[in-house]
Amino acid sequence: MQQVVAVGAKKKAAVVSLAFNKSDNAAKTLQLNGKAVKVKNVLSGVTLTAYSAGPASTGKDVGDAGYGITASGTKVSEGRTIAVDPDIIPLGWWVYIEGIGFRRAEDTGSAINGKKIDVYFDSERYANKFGKKRGFTVYVIGPVKPSAD
């Protein structure tokens, strides 16, 4: 007799509830599932684009020196890596992008200037499909990723 033992292989994404508080007397904080997280800066009107490790985005192919390696020396990772202007968001710092989630500033790019962020995806096809999205709010947190616990 056959029976289903488990369905799916991926972990469910953590549920994150956010609320931003900035009063004249209080530090900027983000409420992450009821836990206050200090925010260094809030960027509004940020433009998002996407890239992959492939030749269309980086000019490099699998096997080329530096393929999949970011400006900070880490290996690109979908769901973590973003390219930023380091004058706006320091490399190595975590951000929370509304509608996208937590990402880490690990890369730079010649077209990434000012309030523009390039989100990394493994799939070149998906990166192209992502297009250009405007009007995002980005919370710049710092070098330590806050936990949702």
C-alpha distance (Angstrom), angle and dihedral (degrees) to the residues before:
residue distance angle dihedral
M1 . . .
Q2 3.82 . .
Q3 3.76 122.5 .
V4 3.79 136.9 173.6
V5 3.80 110.7 -106.7
A6 3.82 100.4 174.7
V7 3.77 136.9 -0.6
G8 3.81 122.0 -148.7
A9 3.75 131.0 3.8
K10 3.79 104.9 -134.3
K11 3.77 125.6 90.2
K12 3.78 114.4 -116.7
A13 3.78 114.4 -105.4
A14 3.78 114.8 -104.4
V15 3.78 113.9 -102.7
V16 3.77 108.6 -117.2
S17 3.77 123.6 -167.8
L18 3.78 116.9 -168.0
A19 3.76 136.0 -165.9
F20 3.78 124.3 170.2
N21 3.80 121.4 -146.6
K22 3.77 124.8 -172.0
S23 3.75 118.3 160.3
D24 3.80 126.1 163.6
N25 3.81 92.6 -102.4
A26 3.79 100.7 36.9
A27 3.77 131.7 75.0
K28 3.78 115.9 -111.9
T29 3.79 107.2 -89.0
L30 3.75 136.5 176.8
Q31 3.80 118.1 -151.3
L32 3.80 107.3 -135.4
N33 3.81 108.7 -171.1
G34 3.80 88.6 -32.9
K35 3.82 94.5 -46.3
A36 3.83 117.3 115.0
V37 3.80 113.9 -125.5
K38 3.81 119.4 -171.0
V39 3.78 113.9 -124.7
K40 3.80 120.4 -153.4
N41 3.79 95.4 -161.3
V42 3.79 142.1 -7.0
L43 3.79 118.6 -141.3
S44 3.78 118.5 -163.5
G45 3.78 128.1 -169.7
V46 3.81 93.2 30.2
T47 3.81 118.1 169.3
L48 3.81 117.7 -138.0
T49 3.78 126.6 -156.0
A50 3.79 129.7 164.9
Y51 3.78 138.3 -128.7
S52 3.79 141.8 179.3
A53 3.81 133.9 -153.7
G54 3.81 91.7 -103.6
P55 3.80 130.7 105.5
A56 3.83 95.6 -92.6
S57 3.81 90.6 63.0
T58 3.80 104.1 26.9
G59 3.80 106.7 15.4
K60 3.82 88.8 -122.9
D61 3.80 130.4 115.2
V62 3.79 129.8 -154.5
G63 3.80 106.0 -75.9
D64 3.82 95.1 30.0
A65 3.80 117.3 122.5
G66 3.79 109.5 -92.8
Y67 3.82 95.1 15.2
G68 3.82 108.0 160.0
I69 3.81 93.3 2.6
T70 3.81 117.6 124.6
A71 3.79 129.6 -140.1
S72 3.83 88.0 -100.3
G73 3.82 91.2 53.8
T74 3.82 97.9 -107.9
K75 3.80 125.1 124.4
V76 3.80 112.5 -105.7
S77 3.79 114.6 -102.8
E78 3.79 127.8 -170.9
G79 3.79 110.0 -125.7
R80 3.82 92.2 27.8
T81 3.83 114.9 43.1
I82 3.80 124.5 83.0
A83 3.79 131.2 166.0
V84 3.80 115.6 -131.9
D85 3.78 144.2 169.0
P86 3.84 100.1 -96.9
D87 3.83 89.8 -148.2
I88 3.82 87.2 64.7
I89 3.84 102.2 32.4
P90 3.83 117.7 18.7
L91 3.81 116.9 -126.5
G92 3.79 111.6 -99.6
W93 3.81 94.3 29.5
W94 3.79 124.6 123.9
V95 3.78 123.2 -127.7
Y96 3.78 134.8 -175.9
I97 3.81 113.3 -136.8
E98 3.81 112.6 -162.5
G99 3.79 109.1 -117.6
I100 3.84 92.7 11.4
G101 3.81 106.4 56.4
F102 3.79 135.9 -141.7
R103 3.78 117.1 -11.3
R104 3.80 134.3 169.3
A105 3.82 124.0 -130.2
E106 3.80 100.3 -124.1
D107 3.79 105.6 140.2
T108 3.80 143.3 43.5
G109 3.77 132.6 -156.4
S110 3.78 137.8 -165.5
A111 3.83 91.3 -115.1
I112 3.81 94.4 45.7
N113 3.80 105.4 97.0
G114 3.78 130.2 146.4
K115 3.79 118.5 -19.8
K116 3.80 96.0 -1.2
I117 3.81 125.8 113.5
D118 3.80 127.7 -168.9
V119 3.82 111.2 -150.7
Y120 3.83 115.7 -149.7
F121 3.82 121.0 -127.9
D122 3.82 127.2 175.9
S123 3.80 91.5 -136.1
E124 3.79 116.3 73.8
R125 3.79 88.0 -161.7
Y126 3.81 92.3 55.5
A127 3.81 91.8 45.4
N128 3.82 88.9 55.3
K129 3.82 91.4 46.1
F130 3.84 90.8 50.8
G131 3.81 90.0 69.2
K132 3.80 122.2 174.2
K133 3.79 120.3 -37.3
R134 3.79 123.6 -172.4
G135 3.79 137.3 -163.1
F136 3.81 102.7 41.4
T137 3.80 125.0 153.9
V138 3.80 114.7 -135.3
Y139 3.81 124.2 -166.9
V140 3.81 111.5 -152.7
I141 3.82 105.6 -148.3
G142 3.80 109.9 171.9
P143 3.80 141.4 -113.6
V144 3.83 95.5 -45.1
K145 3.81 121.4 68.7
P146 3.80 111.0 -132.8
S147 3.78 117.1 -127.3
A148 3.78 121.2 -127.0
D149 3.81 91.5 -139.9
